[in-house]
Amino acid sequence: MQSTELDPTLEQTLDAAGRAGLKLVIGNKNYSSWSMRPWVAMTAFGIPFEEVRISLGRPDTSSRIAEHSTAGRVPVLICGETKVWDSLAICEYLAEQFPDKGLWPHDADARAIARSVCAEMHSGFGDLRSSMWMNIRASFPGKGRTPGTQSDIARICEIWEDCLARSGPHQFLFGDFSIADAFYAPVVMRFRTYGVWLPPALQAYMDRVVAHPAVAQWMREAVAEADRLEKYDSYPD
């Protein structure tokens, strides 16, 4: 498991990279799955950053996001004059800037598979996203079980089983915690909220993700948020 203790040489690393610091613009921690991915990755690997949280669903949400990115969405990573406004691009950028951190698996073949499963998560699973939105505080057991969602769940289980078979039954998807685990952490949140039954090995993997310090911190802060988005806080019959 990766430590969340900050690397004492990080300041030198930042200087070498030609940057004075990092700023990550995110949405609500309870609802924003896209924001969760880079935040968890940066926290897990001890990459310090300034957090800017913008409440979603408010009249000024769009204008506040526009102050940081013309893409109109979060997350956004700000590195001096450079702005990166996509969660996967953010993680790739960080992996390049901090190669010694090991955000991706060291082995080239494992790294290729890790990138593939992250890209699939990034671009796919539309039914899961629309029918089982992320709400860490909520409990909607049995909801959202459309045929498309069931197919997405089955595919995610297939990915997890394949990765864990390669890395070992008591590890993360590629051995040590990596970007891949950060990318599937919001899925773990969804499966918990909607009471998705999983085989014991996959449930144990979920438990390891939940127990990871970076994920656990995100969850605590999500539960503590005062903001509420009514359309995501109840599930229609």
Secondary structure as UniProt FT lines:
FT   TURN            8..9
FT   HELIX           10..16
FT   TURN            17..18
FT   STRAND          23..26
FT   TURN            29..31
FT   HELIX           33..44
FT   TURN            45..46
FT   STRAND          50..53
FT   TURN            56..57
FT   TURN            59..60
FT   HELIX           61..66
FT   TURN            67..68
FT   TURN            70..71
FT   STRAND          76..79
FT   TURN            80..81
FT   STRAND          82..84
FT   HELIX           87..97
FT   HELIX           99..101
FT   HELIX           108..123
FT   HELIX           126..131
FT   TURN            136..137
FT   TURN            141..144
FT   HELIX           147..167
FT   TURN            169..170
FT   TURN            173..174
FT   HELIX           179..193
FT   TURN            194..195
FT   HELIX           200..211
FT   HELIX           213..224
FT   HELIX           230..232
//
